[in-house]
Each structure stands twice: as structure tokens, then as C-alpha cells.
Amino acid sequence: MLTRYEKFLEKFDKRLDKYFEEQCEYVKCKMGCSYCCEVGEYPFSRLEAEYLMSGYLKLSPELKKQIRDNIKRLKSENPKYYQCPFLINRLCSVYKYRGIVCRTHGLAWYDEDENKIKLPYCVNIGLNYSKVFDRETGEVFIQDPIRERFNINAILRSPEAERYELECGEIRPLLQWF
């Protein structure tokens, strides 16, 4: 299953790379920028959690301990929103194995269900898409938003995902998988 999921991700990441390139004038993401990883609840499917853990198992013992300590602390605090336990020194320790929510974050996309453009959180601190966002009115002035739903359900249950016969399982906040 994880091998099929990796093949799906290869194709999905190529599509995302194209979107990031098309939207590059609005995107400020760079290595070490971790605002999207510092406050969230990070929805993960069972399949994504398994894939994430396969990456975790490849880490050094020191890094694993740091992550375990982060998870233990977060579980005892039980916050609704929290810093991702895999974020170490402002970098993702399992980047290759990150979830869909992590891969798509940073892009703006048009949500047909809500009839509005969804923006990444960092627009509020002057980063991605801040040049085309009016904070007072909430209006977004972007000519051609991405017309693909970057919702975990839409992606993992898409016809493309079905071609890989993925069994995604339940979706819940990352911390609930531990």
C-alpha cells in the first residue's frame, strides 16, 4: 500500500510543483519558514500517518527522542491547535513523508462548495498572497486561482487516487494518531 501511495505522491507532487511555479509571484515559502507548521491541527488519513511513521523510523535515535518528547508533551497539554511535533529547529524532520495538508499548504485555491478562494494562514502575517489580499474586506484579487480542491478528502478520494487503489482510512488530527 505504501509503495502505491508513494507512486501517487510522485505524480501529485509534480502537479503541485507546477502550481507553485505558476503562483510563484505570490508564494514566499522557503526553507526555514515554518509558520504553517507552528499552529494547526494537521488532518492526516490513516494511510498518511502510516507513511509518516515509515519516515520517522528512518530518523536518528536523537531525532526520534525529540519527536517522542514533543508528542508526549502535546498529548498531556491536549491543545486544539499546536506546533507539529515533527518540526525540529524550524525544519520538517520527515519532509519526504509529510502529509497532503503539508504538501498543499501555501497555495491559494478556489473552493466551489464555499464559492471563495481559500488562502494559506500566512497571508495574515504578510507572506503568501498578501500582495493580492485586502485584510480589511477579505477580498482576494487574483486572476486565476487554482481550480483544484486541496481538501484532504477530495485529494485522497479522487479518481487519480482511486487508480492507485489507495485505502486512506479515517481522517483525524495528527496528534490523535499517537
N, C-alpha and C positions, 0 to 999 in steps of 0.2 A: 504494500500500500504506500509506504513512504517513498519508494522509488517512483511510483506513478505520480505521486504528489510533487516530487522534485521535477519531473518532466513537465508537469502542468506549470509549476513556478517558473521554469526556464522560459516558457512561452509567454506567460503572464508578465514577467519582468521585462521582456523585450517590448511589450506593448506599453508598459509603464515608462520605460526609458524614452520611448517616442513621445509620450505625453509630457514628461519632464522637459524634454528638449523643446517641444512646441511652446510650452509655458515658461521657458527659462527666464524671460524678462520679468516675470512676477515672482519667481521662486528664489528664495535666499538660502535654502538648505545647503549646509556644508558640513564637513567632518567637524565634530565637536559641538555643533549646535544641537542641543538636546531638549529644547523646550517641549516638544511633543511627547517626550518620554518622562517628563517630570511631574505631570499632573494628569492622570487619566484612570480609566478602569480597564482598558485594553481587552476588548472582546476577542476570545480565541475559541475556535472549534476544538473538539477533541483531537481531530487529526492534526491541527496546527500545534496543539500542546504536545502531542507525541513527537512531532518533528522538532519542536523547540528543545525538548528534552534530549533528543538524539544529538543535538549540537552541544547541549550542556555537558553530556557525558564525555565529550572530547576536550573539555577545558582542563586547565591545570588544577591540581588539588587546592591551591591557594584561592583561585578564582571561584571554584565551586563552593568553598567555605564562605567566601564573601557573599555569594548569592544566597546560600542557605541561611546565613545570618540575616540578610535583608528580608527574606521570606518569613523567617521566624518572627522578626520584629514587626513586620507588617501584619502578620496573622494575629499577633497579640494586640496590636493597636486597632485592627479592623476598620480602617478608613474606607470611605466610599471611593475617593479618588486618591491616588498615591503615585509615587515615583516608581517606575518599572524596576523590579528587583534585579534585572539583568543589566541595568545601566550602571557601569563602573567607570568612574573618572570621566563622565560626560560622553562615554562611548558605549555602544551596544556590544556586550561581550559575546553575543550569539547572532551577530548581524546576518550571516548567511541563512540562519534558521528562523528569522523573525517572522511574525505573523502578517496576514493580509492588512490588518489595520495599520501596522507599522510601514508596510511597503507603499501603501496608498497615501499616507499622511503627507501633507504638504501641497497636495493638488486641490484645485477647486473643481467641482463637478456639478452638473445640473441634476437636481433631484426632481424627477417628474411627479412623484407622489405628492411632494410638498410645493411643487411649482416654484422652486427657488434654487439659487446657486448655493451650494454648501462650501464653506470656506474652512481652511485649517485654523485651529486655535491661535496660531502665532500671528494671524492678521491683527489681533488685538494688541500686540506689542510692537507693531510696526515692521513686521517681517513679511512673509509670503502674502502676496496680493494686496498689500497695504496701499500701493500706488493706485489701485482701482477700486478701493473700498471707502465709502463715506461712513465713518463711525457714528456720526450723529443720526443719519437716516437709515443706516443699514443697507443702503443700496450698493450694488456691485456693478461696476462699469467695465465689463469685459465682453469683447466682441463675440468670441467663440468658446464658450465653456465646454469642457469635456462632457460628452453626452453618454457617458457610461456610468452606471451606478457603482460607486465604490463602497457599497454596503457589503459586509461580510457574507450575508445570506445570498445576495444577488450574485456575488462572485463565485462562491463555493457550490452554488446550486445552478450555475449557468450551464447552457448546453455544452460549452467548451469543457467545463469541469466534468460534466457527465461523460464526455468522450474518454476521459481517463478513469472512469468508474471509481471515483473517489467516494469514500464513505466518511463524511465530515463529522457526523455525530452532533451532539449537543453543543451549543454556543453559550459561553458564560464568561464573566470577567476572569482575567488571567489568574489572579490570586486565588480564585475558587478551585483551580485545578490542583492546588497543593494542600 
